[in-house]
């Protein structure tokens, strides 16, 4: 059985892995990966709007990996519309990259559970195989954190290099053309960053758990027997 010191740190490692699992699930469900401002360029060109009048043509958009919402502002008031990524919108995007992001996150979910299982195993008993010990915990956390980081990087690449927001904003728009004027990452994106950070923190936790504690030894005083004691 591992000592109380290692049990405490392995318990913390299992909690971090479980929190990573929950964070990824919430990030997948909540459609707030990115938000932005979209300018109705067609409306601006039609009325030859000045800088002060541009506010009337700037709408909002936010989306996640499965759905989102946009508010069109083309001079006649805001019109809100909901949209889903699957099955039609994904065809207008880089479908391969989008599906890869989802697959990476689903794989990261499984790896987070595996790393949690390994931490619980080490908390309960000392594994006979080294691969199931602290080295195994580190391995699964490196894989899980690396895959989440790869999914985050892929999403950033889709936004920056494949004009993800602009493609979504102009989906099924026949009369109006929208231009993205502002973008910012939202809570679902940062939840994935926190998930990867949790796995990185697990590496530190496992390293700390291997620090040997100083053994407390009780000093035993040796009795000195003299000749007088024997006679007594």
Helices and strands as residue ranges (DSSP letters): H 4-29, E 34-40, H 41-47, G 52-57, E 58-63, E 67-73, E 78-84, G 89-92, H 95-124, G 130-132, H 134-161, H 164-169, E 178-185, H 187-209, H 227-231
